[in-house]
Each structure stands twice: as C-alpha cells, then as structure tokens.
C-alpha cells in the first residue's frame, strides 16, 4: 500500500510541476508575442509554442483530473448500488477505462513513431513532431496508472495517497 501511495505522490508532483510550468511558459510566450507585436516585432514561434504546450498541458491535465475524480461520470446505476455490487461495477468500469487507455497508448506510440521515421518537424521551432505526438501515449499511460491506483487504494475520502480514492 505504501508503494502505491508513493507512486501516486510522485506522479502528482510531476503533473503539478508540469502543468504549472507549461501554463507559465504558454502565458509568457503569448504575452511576449502580444507585447512585441505591438512594437512591430514578429515572434512567429510564440503561437506555435503555445499551441504545442496546450496539447501537452491538456493531456497531462487529463491524468490529473483522473486522480481527482473530475471526469464526467454517469452515476445513475452506481448511486443505487451498494457494497459488493457497487465495487464490481467500479472494477468493470475501471477495466474498460484501462482498455481504452491501453489502446490510446498503442495508437499514440504508432503515430509518434511514424512521425519519427519520416523526420517531420514543426514549422517555426523545428521540434521533432514525434515529441508533440507523444503527449497522447504519455497521458494515456499516466491515466492508466491513475485508474489502477484508484481501483487499488482504499476509498475513505480525500484523494489517493491522502487516505482515499477521489
């Protein structure tokens, strides 16, 4: 149990730091573009950087939302169940979600690998496109770990790693 909580904390720290730095970099790039644009200086890379950071922030943010239980859920059935039936439903839904995450990891890796094989790069920044496309498999992998942690850790209230499941 301690290992699972430690894994949860490490992922949480990574997500929090990544999201904070990503949003700060996005805001900084767009602010620089706006201010310098006012003075007639073109910053063509700023919009591109902000776009790609938005992709990564959105994907990593989806994992953070999984930890906090912030994704849309239909609770009509689960709200009427109790005990073992509710837990069985949670496990079944978790299994389906893990399957979707696994499919997204495979598809994302294949897509990123295709971009790496062709050597595609972004227009202004010349960043290899596989780095941008890797956001999907990385986020889906993080979400899979999150789902597994939510299923494994006890739900006593609060967030995983803090005594409960979200």
TIVEX-655548 format. One record per atom (N, C-alpha, C, O): residue number from 1; residue in one letter; x, y, z. Coordinates in Angstrom, 2 decimals, m for minus. Layout:
 vexza mimi      c1      c2      c3
   NUM    A       X       Y       Z
...
% end
This chain:
 vexza mimi      c1      c2      c3
     1    X    0.82   m1.19    0.00
     1    X    0.00    0.00    0.00
     1    X    0.87    1.26    0.00
     1    X    0.56    2.24   m0.68
     2    X    1.97    1.22    0.78
     2    X    2.86    2.37    0.83
     2    X    3.46    2.67   m0.53
     2    X    3.60    3.83   m0.92
     3    X    3.83    1.61   m1.26
     3    X    4.41    1.79   m2.59
     3    X    3.41    2.47   m3.52
     3    X    3.78    3.37   m4.27
     4    X    2.16    2.04   m3.47
     4    X    1.13    2.65   m4.32
     4    X    0.94    4.12   m3.99
     4    X    0.80    4.96   m4.89
     5    X    0.94    4.43   m2.71
     5    X    0.79    5.84   m2.30
     5    X    2.01    6.66   m2.73
     5    X    1.87    7.83   m3.10
     6    X    3.19    6.07   m2.67
     6    X    4.41    6.77   m3.10
     6    X    4.37    7.02   m4.61
     6    X    4.73    8.10   m5.07
     7    X    3.93    6.03   m5.37
     7    X    3.79    6.20   m6.82
     7    X    2.81    7.32   m7.12
     7    X    3.06    8.16   m7.99
     8    X    1.69    7.32   m6.40
     8    X    0.69    8.37   m6.58
     8    X    1.28    9.75   m6.31
     8    X    1.06   10.68   m7.08
     9    X    2.03    9.86   m5.24
     9    X    2.62   11.16   m4.88
     9    X    3.63   11.64   m5.93
     9    X    3.65   12.82   m6.28
    10    X    4.46   10.72   m6.42
    10    X    5.46   11.09   m7.43
    10    X    4.77   11.57   m8.71
    10    X    5.15   12.59   m9.28
    11    X    3.76   10.84   m9.15
    11    X    3.03   11.25  m10.35
    11    X    2.33   12.58  m10.11
    11    X    2.32   13.45  m10.99
    12    X    1.76   12.75   m8.93
    12    X    1.08   14.01   m8.60
    12    X    2.06   15.19   m8.64
    12    X    1.73   16.25   m9.17
    13    X    3.25   15.00   m8.09
    13    X    4.25   16.07   m8.12
    13    X    4.67   16.39   m9.55
    13    X    4.78   17.56   m9.92
    14    X    4.89   15.35  m10.36
    14    X    5.24   15.56  m11.77
    14    X    4.13   16.35  m12.47
    14    X    4.40   17.34  m13.15
    15    X    2.88   15.89  m12.32
    15    X    1.76   16.55  m13.00
    15    X    1.64   18.01  m12.57
    15    X    1.48   18.90  m13.41
    16    X    1.71   18.24  m11.28
    16    X    1.56   19.61  m10.76
    16    X    2.66   20.52  m11.29
    16    X    2.39   21.63  m11.75
    17    X    3.90   20.06  m11.23
    17    X    5.02   20.87  m11.72
    17    X    4.91   21.09  m13.23
    17    X    5.11   22.20  m13.71
    18    X    4.60   20.02  m13.97
    18    X    4.49   20.13  m15.42
    18    X    3.39   21.10  m15.81
    18    X    3.58   21.95  m16.68
    19    X    2.23   20.98  m15.17
    19    X    1.11   21.87  m15.51
    19    X    1.43   23.32  m15.17
    19    X    1.13   24.21  m15.96
    20    X    2.03   23.55  m14.02
    20    X    2.38   24.93  m13.64
    20    X    3.40   25.53  m14.60
    20    X    3.22   26.66  m15.07
    21    X    4.45   24.78  m14.90
    21    X    5.48   25.29  m15.81
    21    X    4.94   25.44  m17.23
    21    X    5.26   26.41  m17.92
    22    X    4.13   24.50  m17.67
    22    X    3.55   24.57  m19.01
    22    X    2.65   25.78  m19.18
    22    X    2.73   26.49  m20.18
    23    X    1.79   26.01  m18.19
    23    X    0.90   27.17  m18.27
    23    X    1.68   28.47  m18.18
    23    X    1.35   29.44  m18.87
    24    X    2.70   28.50  m17.34
    24    X    3.54   29.70  m17.23
    24    X    4.27   29.98  m18.54
    24    X    4.33   31.12  m18.99
    25    X    4.82   28.95  m19.16
    25    X    5.52   29.12  m20.43
    25    X    4.55   29.56  m21.53
    25    X    4.89   30.42  m22.35
    26    X    3.35   28.99  m21.54
    26    X    2.34   29.40  m22.53
    26    X    1.99   30.86  m22.37
    26    X    1.97   31.62  m23.34
    27    X    1.71   31.25  m21.14
    27    X    1.34   32.65  m20.88
    27    X    2.49   33.58  m21.23
    27    X    2.27   34.65  m21.81
    28    X    3.71   33.18  m20.89
    28    X    4.87   34.01  m21.20
    28    X    5.08   34.18  m22.69
    28    X    5.35   35.29  m23.16
    29    X    4.95   33.09  m23.44
    29    X    5.13   33.16  m24.90
    29    X    4.07   34.05  m25.53
    29    X    4.38   34.87  m26.39
    30    X    2.83   33.88  m25.11
    30    X    1.75   34.69  m25.70
    30    X    1.84   36.15  m25.27
    30    X    1.53   37.05  m26.04
    31    X    2.28   36.39  m24.04
    31    X    2.47   37.76  m23.58
    31    X    3.58   38.43  m24.39
    31    X    3.44   39.57  m24.83
    32    X    4.68   37.71  m24.59
    32    X    5.79   38.25  m25.39
    32    X    5.34   38.53  m26.81
    32    X    5.70   39.56  m27.38
    33    X    4.55   37.63  m27.38
    33    X    4.05   37.83  m28.75
    33    X    3.17   39.08  m28.83
    33    X    3.27   39.86  m29.78
    34    X    2.31   39.27  m27.83
    34    X    1.42   40.43  m27.84
    34    X    2.19   41.73  m27.66
    34    X    1.97   42.70  m28.39
    35    X    3.10   41.76  m26.70
    35    X    3.86   42.98  m26.42
    35    X    4.79   43.32  m27.59
    35    X    4.82   44.46  m28.04
    36    X    5.53   42.34  m28.05
    36    X    6.45   42.60  m29.16
    36    X    5.70   42.91  m30.45
    36    X    6.16   43.70  m31.26
    37    X    4.54   42.28  m30.63
    37    X    3.72   42.58  m31.81
    37    X    3.25   44.03  m31.81
    37    X    3.14   44.64  m32.87
    38    X    2.98   44.57  m30.64
    38    X    2.59   45.98  m30.52
    38    X    3.68   46.90  m31.04
    38    X    3.39   47.96  m31.59
    39    X    4.94   46.48  m30.87
    39    X    6.07   47.28  m31.34
    39    X    6.53   46.87  m32.73
    39    X    7.57   47.32  m33.20
    40    X    5.75   46.02  m33.40
    40    X    6.06   45.64  m34.76
    40    X    7.10   44.54  m34.91
    40    X    7.60   44.32  m36.01
    41    X    7.41   43.87  m33.82
    41    X    8.39   42.77  m33.86
    41    X    7.64   41.46  m33.97
    41    X    6.77   41.15  m33.15
    42    X    7.96   40.69  m34.98
    42    X    7.29   39.41  m35.19
    42    X    7.93   38.31  m34.35
    42    X    9.15   38.14  m34.35
    43    X    7.09   37.58  m33.63
    43    X    7.55   36.44  m32.83
    43    X    6.75   35.23  m33.32
    43    X    5.82   34.78  m32.66
    44    X    7.14   34.72  m34.48
    44    X    6.36   33.67  m35.13
    44    X    6.32   32.37  m34.34
    44    X    5.37   31.61  m34.45
    45    X    7.33   32.13  m33.55
    45    X    7.41   30.87  m32.82
    45    X    6.52   30.83  m31.59
    45    X    6.21   29.75  m31.09
    46    X    6.09   31.99  m31.09
    46    X    5.35   32.04  m29.82
    46    X    4.00   31.34  m29.91
    46    X    3.64   30.58  m29.02
    47    X    3.27   31.59  m30.98
    47    X    1.97   30.94  m31.14
    47    X    2.12   29.43  m31.31
    47    X    1.32   28.65  m30.78
    48    X    3.13   29.03  m32.04
    48    X    3.38   27.59  m32.23
    48    X    3.74   26.94  m30.90
    48    X    3.24   25.86  m30.58
    49    X    4.60   27.58  m30.14
    49    X    4.99   27.04  m28.83
    49    X    3.76   26.92  m27.92
    49    X    3.57   25.89  m27.27
    50    X    2.95   27.96  m27.89
    50    X    1.75   27.93  m27.05
    50    X    0.80   26.81  m27.47
    50    X    0.20   26.15  m26.62
    51    X    0.66   26.60  m28.76
    51    X   m0.21   25.54  m29.25
    51    X    0.27   24.17  m28.80
    51    X   m0.52   23.35  m28.32
    52    X    1.56   23.91  m28.95
    52    X    2.09   22.60  m28.57
    52    X    2.11   22.42  m27.06
    52    X    1.91   21.31  m26.56
    53    X    2.36   23.49  m26.34
    53    X    2.26   23.39  m24.88
    53    X    0.82   23.11  m24.45
    53    X    0.59   22.37  m23.49
    54    X   m0.14   23.69  m25.16
    54    X   m1.55   23.44  m24.85
    54    X   m1.89   21.97  m25.03
    54    X   m2.64   21.40  m24.23
    55    X   m1.36   21.36  m26.07
    55    X   m1.58   19.92  m26.29
    55    X   m1.07   19.13  m25.09
    55    X   m1.79   18.29  m24.55
    56    X    0.16   19.40  m24.68
    56    X    0.74   18.66  m23.57
    56    X    0.04   18.96  m22.25
    56    X   m0.21   18.04  m21.46
    57    X   m0.28   20.22  m22.00
    57    X   m0.96   20.59  m20.76
    57    X   m2.34   19.93  m20.69
    57    X   m2.75   19.46  m19.63
    58    X   m3.05   19.90  m21.80
    58    X   m4.36   19.27  m21.83
    58    X   m4.24   17.77  m21.54
    58    X   m5.02   17.23  m20.75
    59    X   m3.28   17.11  m22.16
    59    X   m3.11   15.67  m21.96
    59    X   m2.68   15.33  m20.54
    59    X   m3.25   14.43  m19.93
    60    X   m1.70   16.02  m20.01
    60    X   m1.26   15.77  m18.64
    60    X   m2.36   16.18  m17.66
    60    X   m2.53   15.56  m16.61
    61    X   m3.09   17.23  m17.99
    61    X   m4.21   17.65  m17.15
    61    X   m5.31   16.60  m17.07
    61    X   m5.99   16.49  m16.05
    62    X   m5.48   15.83  m18.13
    62    X   m6.47   14.74  m18.10
    62    X   m6.08   13.70  m17.06
    62    X   m6.95   13.13  m16.40
    63    X   m4.79   13.44  m16.91
    63    X   m4.33   12.50  m15.89
    63    X   m4.58   13.07  m14.49
    63    X   m5.04   12.36  m13.60
    64    X   m4.28   14.34  m14.32
    64    X   m4.53   14.98  m13.02
    64    X   m6.02   14.96  m12.69
    64    X   m6.39   14.77  m11.53
    65    X   m6.87   15.16  m13.69
    65    X   m8.31   15.12  m13.46
    65    X   m8.76   13.71  m13.08
    65    X   m9.71   13.55  m12.31
    66    X   m8.09   12.70  m13.60
    66    X   m8.42   11.32  m13.24
    66    X   m8.15   11.10  m11.76
    66    X   m8.96   10.48  m11.07
    67    X   m7.03   11.60  m11.28
    67    X   m6.68   11.44   m9.86
    67    X   m7.74   12.08   m8.97
    67    X   m8.11   11.52   m7.94
    68    X   m8.21   13.23   m9.37
    68    X   m9.16   13.97   m8.55
    68    X  m10.61   13.56   m8.80
    68    X  m11.52   14.10   m8.18
    69    X  m10.83   12.60   m9.70
    69    X  m12.19   12.17  m10.00
    69    X  m13.01   13.24  m10.68
    69    X  m14.21   13.35  m10.42
    70    X  m12.39   14.02  m11.55
    70    X  m13.06   15.16  m12.18
    70    X  m13.60   14.88  m13.57
    70    X  m14.14   15.79  m14.21
    71    X  m13.46   13.66  m14.06
    71    X  m14.01   13.35  m15.38
    71    X  m15.51   13.11  m15.28
    71    X  m16.02   12.77  m14.21
    72    X  m16.19   13.29  m16.38
    72    X  m17.63   13.08  m16.43
    72    X  m17.93   11.63  m16.12
    72    X  m17.27   10.72  m16.63
    73    X  m18.92   11.40  m15.27
    73    X  m19.32   10.04  m14.93
    73    X  m20.84    9.96  m14.89
    73    X  m21.51   10.90  m14.46
    74    X  m21.36    8.86  m15.33
    74    X  m22.80    8.62  m15.25
    74    X  m23.02    7.74  m14.03
    74    X  m22.59    6.59  m14.00
    75    X  m23.69    8.29  m13.04
    75    X  m23.80    7.61  m11.75
    75    X  m25.22    7.13  m11.44
    75    X  m25.53    6.85  m10.28
    76    X  m26.06    7.05  m12.44
    76    X  m27.45    6.64  m12.23
    76    X  m27.50    5.24  m11.62
    76    X  m28.26    4.99  m10.69
    77    X  m26.69    4.34  m12.16
    77    X  m26.70    2.95  m11.68
    77    X  m25.89    2.82  m10.39
    77    X  m26.37    2.26   m9.41
    78    X  m24.67    3.34  m10.39
    78    X  m23.80    3.16   m9.23
    78    X  m24.36    3.80   m7.97
    78    X  m24.11    3.32   m6.87
    79    X  m25.12    4.88   m8.12
    79    X  m25.70    5.54   m6.96
    79    X  m26.75    4.67   m6.28
    79    X  m27.03    4.84   m5.10
    80    X  m27.33    3.76   m7.03
    80    X  m28.38    2.88   m6.49
    80    X  m27.83    1.56   m5.97
    80    X  m28.56    0.77   m5.36
    81    X  m26.55    1.33   m6.20
    81    X  m25.94    0.08   m5.75
    81    X  m25.19    0.31   m4.45
    81    X  m24.84    1.43   m4.10
    82    X  m24.96   m0.75   m3.77
    82    X  m24.18   m0.67   m2.54
    82    X  m23.26   m1.86   m2.42
    82    X  m23.44   m2.87   m3.10
    83    X  m22.28   m1.74   m1.56
    83    X  m21.39   m2.84   m1.22
    83    X  m20.70   m3.50   m2.39
    83    X  m20.06   m2.84   m3.21
    84    X  m20.85   m4.83   m2.45
    84    X  m20.14   m5.64   m3.44
    84    X  m20.58   m5.32   m4.87
    84    X  m19.75   m5.33   m5.78
    85    X  m21.86   m5.04   m5.08
    85    X  m22.34   m4.73   m6.42
    85    X  m21.73   m3.44   m6.94
    85    X  m21.34   m3.35   m8.11
    86    X  m21.64   m2.45   m6.09
    86    X  m21.03   m1.18   m6.48
    86    X  m19.55   m1.36   m6.80
    86    X  m19.05   m0.81   m7.78
    87    X  m18.86   m2.14   m5.97
    87    X  m17.43   m2.40   m6.19
    87    X  m17.21   m3.16   m7.49
    87    X  m16.27   m2.89   m8.23
    88    X  m18.08   m4.12   m7.77
    88    X  m17.98   m4.89   m9.02
    88    X  m18.15   m3.98  m10.22
    88    X  m17.44   m4.10  m11.21
    89    X  m19.11   m3.05  m10.13
    89    X  m19.32   m2.09  m11.22
    89    X  m18.10   m1.19  m11.39
    89    X  m17.67   m0.94  m12.51
    90    X  m17.53   m0.72  m10.27
    90    X  m16.32    0.11  m10.33
    90    X  m15.18   m0.63  m11.02
    90    X  m14.47   m0.06  m11.84
    91    X  m15.02   m1.90  m10.67
    91    X  m13.95   m2.70  m11.29
    91    X  m14.20   m2.91  m12.77
    91    X  m13.26   m2.87  m13.57
    92    X  m15.45   m3.14  m13.15
    92    X  m15.78   m3.33  m14.57
    92    X  m15.53   m2.05  m15.36
    92    X  m14.95   m2.09  m16.44
    93    X  m15.98   m0.93  m14.82
    93    X  m15.75    0.36  m15.49
    93    X  m14.25    0.65  m15.56
    93    X  m13.75    1.13  m16.58
    94    X  m13.54    0.36  m14.48
    94    X  m12.09    0.56  m14.47
    94    X  m11.39   m0.29  m15.52
    94    X  m10.46    0.17  m16.17
    95    X  m11.85   m1.52  m15.68
    95    X  m11.26   m2.41  m16.70
    95    X  m11.48   m1.86  m18.10
    95    X  m10.58   m1.90  m18.94
    96    X  m12.67   m1.35  m18.36
    96    X  m12.95   m0.76  m19.67
    96    X  m12.07    0.47  m19.89
    96    X  m11.51    0.65  m20.97
    97    X  m11.95    1.31  m18.87
    97    X  m11.11    2.51  m18.98
    97    X   m9.65    2.14  m19.21
    97    X   m8.96    2.79  m19.99
    98    X   m9.18    1.10  m18.52
    98    X   m7.81    0.65  m18.73
    98    X   m7.62    0.15  m20.16
    98    X   m6.57    0.37  m20.76
    99    X   m8.62   m0.52  m20.70
    99    X   m8.55   m0.98  m22.09
    99    X   m8.48    0.18  m23.07
    99    X   m7.72    0.14  m24.04
   100    X   m9.28    1.22  m22.82
   100    X   m9.25    2.41  m23.68
   100    X   m7.88    3.09  m23.58
   100    X   m7.32    3.51  m24.60
   101    X   m7.35    3.19  m22.37
   101    X   m6.03    3.80  m22.19
   101    X   m4.95    2.99  m22.91
   101    X   m4.07    3.55  m23.55
   102    X   m5.04    1.67  m22.81
   102    X   m4.05    0.82  m23.49
   102    X   m4.12    1.02  m25.01
   102    X   m3.09    1.10  m25.68
   103    X   m5.34    1.09  m25.54
   103    X   m5.50    1.33  m26.98
   103    X   m4.93    2.69  m27.37
   103    X   m4.31    2.83  m28.43
   104    X   m5.15    3.69  m26.53
   104    X   m4.63    5.04  m26.81
   104    X   m3.10    5.05  m26.76
   104    X   m2.46    5.74  m27.55
   105    X   m2.51    4.30  m25.83
   105    X   m1.05    4.22  m25.75
   105    X   m0.51    3.60  m27.04
   105    X    0.43    4.13  m27.63
   106    X   m1.09    2.50  m27.46
   106    X   m0.62    1.82  m28.67
   106    X   m0.77    2.72  m29.90
   106    X    0.16    2.88  m30.68
   107    X   m1.96    3.32  m30.05
   107    X   m2.19    4.20  m31.20
   107    X   m1.26    5.40  m31.17
   107    X   m0.71    5.79  m32.20
   108    X   m1.08    5.99  m30.00
   108    X   m0.20    7.15  m29.87
   108    X    1.25    6.84  m30.15
   108    X    1.94    7.61  m30.81
   109    X    1.71    5.69  m29.66
   109    X    3.09    5.28  m29.94
   109    X    3.29    5.06  m31.43
   109    X    4.29    5.48  m32.00
   110    X    2.33    4.40  m32.07
   110    X    2.42    4.16  m33.51
   110    X    2.44    5.47  m34.29
   110    X    3.21    5.62  m35.24
   111    X    1.61    6.42  m33.89
   111    X    1.54    7.71  m34.57
   111    X    2.84    8.49  m34.38
   111    X    3.38    9.06  m35.34
   112    X    3.34    8.52  m33.14
   112    X    4.59    9.23  m32.87
   112    X    5.76    8.56  m33.59
   112    X    6.65    9.24  m34.10
   113    X    5.75    7.24  m33.62
   113    X    6.83    6.52  m34.32
   113    X    6.81    6.82  m35.81
   113    X    7.87    6.94  m36.44
   114    X    5.62    6.95  m36.39
   114    X    5.52    7.31  m37.80
   114    X    6.11    8.68  m38.08
   114    X    6.80    8.87  m39.08
   115    X    5.86    9.62  m37.19
   115    X    6.42   10.96  m37.35
   115    X    7.94   10.93  m37.18
   115    X    8.66   11.65  m37.86
   116    X    8.41   10.10  m36.26
   116    X    9.86   10.00  m36.04
   116    X   10.55    9.38  m37.26
   116    X   11.63    9.81  m37.65
   117    X    9.92    8.37  m37.86
   117    X   10.51    7.71  m39.03
   117    X   10.63    8.65  m40.22
   117    X   11.59    8.57  m40.99
   118    X    9.66    9.54  m40.37
   118    X    9.69   10.46  m41.51
   118    X   10.50   11.71  m41.22
   118    X   10.78   12.49  m42.13
   119    X   10.88   11.92  m39.95
   119    X   11.69   13.09  m39.59
   119    X   10.94   14.41  m39.62
   119    X   11.55   15.46  m39.79
   120    X    9.64   14.37  m39.47
   120    X    8.84   15.60  m39.51
   120    X    9.20   16.50  m38.33
   120    X    9.45   16.03  m37.22
   121    X    9.20   17.82  m38.60
   121    X    9.48   18.81  m37.56
   121    X    8.43   19.92  m37.63
   121    X    7.75   20.07  m38.64
   122    X    8.30   20.68  m36.55
   122    X    7.36   21.80  m36.53
   122    X    7.88   22.93  m37.42
   122    X    9.06   22.99  m37.74
   123    X    6.99   23.80  m37.82
   123    X    7.31   24.84  m38.80
   123    X    8.33   25.85  m38.28
   123    X    9.38   26.04  m38.90
   124    X    8.04   26.49  m37.16
   124    X    8.91   27.56  m36.67
   124    X   10.01   27.07  m35.75
   124    X   11.17   27.47  m35.89
   125    X    9.66   26.22  m34.81
   125    X   10.61   25.81  m33.79
   125    X   11.51   24.65  m34.21
   125    X   12.54   24.40  m33.57
   126    X   11.13   23.95  m35.26
   126    X   11.89   22.81  m35.77
   126    X   12.02   21.69  m34.72
   126    X   13.02   20.98  m34.68
   127    X   11.00   21.56  m33.88
   127    X   10.95   20.48  m32.90
   127    X   10.44   19.24  m33.62
   127    X    9.50   19.33  m34.40
   128    X   11.05   18.08  m33.37
   128    X   10.52   16.86  m33.98
   128    X    9.05   16.65  m33.58
   128    X    8.71   16.72  m32.40
   129    X    8.21   16.40  m34.57
   129    X    6.78   16.25  m34.30
   129    X    6.46   15.08  m33.39
   129    X    5.43   15.08  m32.72
   130    X    7.31   14.07  m33.37
   130    X    7.03   12.93  m32.51
   130    X    6.96   13.35  m31.05
   130    X    6.26   12.74  m30.25
   131    X    7.69   14.41  m30.69
   131    X    7.66   14.90  m29.31
   131    X    6.26   15.44  m28.99
   131    X    5.75   15.23  m27.89
   132    X    5.65   16.14  m29.93
   132    X    4.30   16.65  m29.74
   132    X    3.32   15.49  m29.69
   132    X    2.45   15.45  m28.82
   133    X    3.45   14.57  m30.62
   133    X    2.52   13.44  m30.70
   133    X    2.66   12.50  m29.51
   133    X    1.73   11.75  m29.21
   134    X    3.79   12.51  m28.84
   134    X    4.00   11.65  m27.68
   134    X    3.11   12.03  m26.51
   134    X    3.00   11.28  m25.54
   135    X    2.47   13.18  m26.59
   135    X    1.58   13.60  m25.50
   135    X    0.46   12.58  m25.28
   135    X    0.08   12.33  m24.14
   136    X   m0.07   12.01  m26.35
   136    X   m1.17   11.05  m26.21
   136    X   m0.74    9.78  m25.47
   136    X   m1.37    9.43  m24.47
   137    X    0.30    9.08  m25.92
   137    X    0.64    7.86  m25.18
   137    X    1.13    8.12  m23.76
   137    X    0.88    7.32  m22.86
   138    X    1.82    9.23  m23.55
   138    X    2.28    9.55  m22.20
   138    X    1.08    9.79  m21.28
   138    X    1.01    9.25  m20.18
   139    X    0.14   10.61  m21.75
   139    X   m1.04   10.91  m20.93
   139    X   m1.90    9.68  m20.72
   139    X   m2.40    9.45  m19.62
   140    X   m2.09    8.88  m21.75
   140    X   m2.90    7.67  m21.61
   140    X   m2.23    6.69  m20.65
   140    X   m2.91    6.02  m19.87
   141    X   m0.91    6.61  m20.69
   141    X   m0.19    5.77  m19.73
   141    X   m0.35    6.26  m18.31
   141    X   m0.59    5.48  m17.39
   142    X   m0.22    7.57  m18.13
   142    X   m0.44    8.16  m16.80
   142    X   m1.86    7.91  m16.31
   142    X   m2.08    7.57  m15.15
   143    X   m2.83    8.07  m17.20
   143    X   m4.22    7.84  m16.82
   143    X   m4.45    6.38  m16.44
   143    X   m5.20    6.09  m15.51
   144    X   m3.82    5.46  m17.15
   144    X   m3.95    4.04  m16.82
   144    X   m3.41    3.76  m15.42
   144    X   m4.03    3.04  m14.64
   145    X   m2.26    4.34  m15.10
   145    X   m1.70    4.17  m13.76
   145    X   m2.65    4.79  m12.73
   145    X   m2.89    4.20  m11.67
   146    X   m3.18    5.95  m13.05
   146    X   m4.13    6.62  m12.14
   146    X   m5.36    5.74  m11.88
   146    X   m5.80    5.60  m10.74
   147    X   m5.90    5.18  m12.94
   147    X   m7.10    4.33  m12.80
   147    X   m6.77    3.11  m11.95
   147    X   m7.54    2.74  m11.06
   148    X   m5.63    2.50  m12.21
   148    X   m5.22    1.34  m11.42
   148    X   m5.05    1.72   m9.95
   148    X   m5.44    0.96   m9.06
   149    X   m4.47    2.88   m9.69
   149    X   m4.32    3.34   m8.30
   149    X   m5.67    3.60   m7.65
   149    X   m5.88    3.26   m6.49
   150    X   m6.59    4.21   m8.39
   150    X   m7.92    4.46   m7.84
   150    X   m8.63    3.16   m7.48
   150    X   m9.36    3.09   m6.49
   151    X   m8.42    2.13   m8.29
   151    X   m9.04    0.84   m8.02
   151    X   m8.37    0.12   m6.86
   151    X   m9.02   m0.63   m6.13
   152    X   m7.07    0.34   m6.67
   152    X   m6.32   m0.39   m5.66
   152    X   m6.31    0.26   m4.29
   152    X   m6.30   m0.43   m3.27
   153    X   m6.33    1.58   m4.24
   153    X   m6.24    2.27   m2.95
   153    X   m7.61    2.36   m2.30
   153    X   m8.63    2.47   m2.98
   154    X   m7.64    2.30   m0.98
   154    X   m8.93    2.38   m0.27
   154    X   m9.58    3.74   m0.47
   154    X   m8.90    4.76   m0.58
   155    X  m10.90    3.74   m0.51
   155    X  m11.66    4.97   m0.71
   155    X  m12.30    5.40    0.60
   155    X  m13.43    5.01    0.92
   156    X  m11.56    6.19    1.36
   156    X  m12.08    6.65    2.64
   156    X  m12.32    8.14    2.64
   156    X  m12.51    8.74    3.70
   157    X  m12.31    8.74    1.46
   157    X  m12.47   10.20    1.35
   157    X  m11.15   10.83    1.02
   157    X  m10.10   10.23    1.29
   158    X  m11.16   12.00    0.45
   158    X   m9.93   12.66    0.05
   158    X   m9.40   12.08   m1.24
   158    X  m10.12   11.38   m1.95
   159    X   m8.16   12.36   m1.54
   159    X   m7.56   11.90   m2.77
   159    X   m6.67   10.71   m2.52
   159    X   m6.28   10.46   m1.38
   160    X   m6.34    9.94   m3.59
   160    X   m5.42    8.83   m3.42
   160    X   m4.11    9.33   m2.84
   160    X   m3.67   10.44   m3.13
   161    X   m3.51    8.51   m2.05
   161    X   m2.25    8.93   m1.44
   161    X   m2.48    9.78   m0.21
   161    X   m1.54   10.05    0.55
   162    X   m3.72   10.21    0.00
   162    X   m4.05   11.00    1.16
   162    X   m5.18   10.33    1.94
   162    X   m5.95   10.97    2.65
   163    X   m5.26    9.01    1.78
   163    X   m6.22    8.27    2.56
   163    X   m7.47    7.88    1.81
   163    X   m8.39    7.34    2.43
   164    X   m7.55    8.12    0.52
   164    X   m8.77    7.73   m0.15
   164    X   m8.73    7.83   m1.63
   164    X   m7.69    8.17   m2.19
   165    X   m9.80    7.55   m2.28
   165    X   m9.91    7.48   m3.74
   165    X  m10.54    8.62   m4.43
   165    X  m10.57    8.07   m5.53
   166    X  m10.96    9.53   m4.61
   166    X  m11.39   10.70   m5.23
   166    X  m12.68   10.62   m5.85
   166    X  m13.15   11.60   m6.43
% end
